[in-house]
Amino acid sequence: MMIQDTITGISHIGIPAKDLDDTIAFYQRLGFKLLGIFQNGANRCAFVQLHDLMIETWEGGQPPLRAGAINHVSLNTTDVDQAFAAAKAQHLPLLDETIQSIPSFWDHGIRFFNILGPNHETIEVCQKL
């Protein structure tokens, strides 16, 4: 099995926020709907959506405040364990030694891992639980 056999589409694009509330308000002015604000440790993370485009934005990091500020592109998977095994078997440049999780996101949390792209972009493979 190849990793592309486990991917169902784009989950979201991750953009760190200088000010989360201002970032949410900006995207709402563009027509995005706020889907939720979630705690991730001491920081908040928000998801906004317009049609089939979802953006994850969060506080607590230092955004570069220049072109190229997108932190990651997330791909949906329905089986993160199978996707991780396939990525390892294909010798993809994994940024995580194990599957990560954030239990406070959505109703039941998420599980994910990250791959380093050839231009140092991060590709997250994510399963919403």
QUIMOUR-V930811 format. One record per run of one state. SS is the DSSP state (hx for helix, st for strand, lp for the rest). FROM is the first residue (numbers start at 1). LEN is the number of residues. If there is no record, write none. Layout:
ss = [SS SS]
from = [FROM FROM]
len = [LEN LEN]
//
This chain:
ss = [lp hx lp st lp hx lp st lp st lp st lp st lp hx lp st lp st lp st lp st lp]
from = [1 3 6 7 17 20 30 33 41 43 51 53 59 70 78 80 90 94 95 100 103 110 117 122 129]
len = [2 3 1 10 3 10 3 8 2 8 2 6 11 8 2 10 4 1 5 3 7 7 5 7 1]
//
